[in-house]
Amino acid sequence: MKKISIALLFTLLSANLFAQPGAGIEMADFMRSSGKIYVVVCTIAITFLGLAYYLFSIDRKLKRLEKEHH
C-alpha cells in the first residue's frame, strides 16, 4: 500500500512536467468556461475511486482465501 501511495504521489507531481503552458486547447477552454470541466473531473475521480475500492476488496478476499487454504 505504501509503494502504491508513493507511486501515485510521484505520478501526480510529475504531471506538471509534461504540461504545455500556453497551449490553447479549444475544447478545454470551452468546458472550463461553461463549468463542465468539473463534471468531467468528478466523473473520472469517482470512477478511479470505485475501481481502486473494487481492486482492494478483491485483494482482501484473495488474501483471506489464501490464508484459509494454507
C-alpha positions, 0 to 999 in steps of 0.5 A: 500500500505504501509503494502504491501511495508513493507511486501515485504521489510521484505520478501526480507531481510529475504531471506538471512536467509534461504540461504545455503552458500556453497551449490553447486547447479549444475544447478545454477552454470551452468546458472550463468556461461553461463549468463542465470541466468539473463534471468531467473531473468528478466523473473520472475521480469517482470512477478511479475511486470505485475501481481502486475500492473494487481492486482492494476488496478483491485483494482482501478476499484473495488474501483471506482465501489464501490464508484459509487454504494454507 
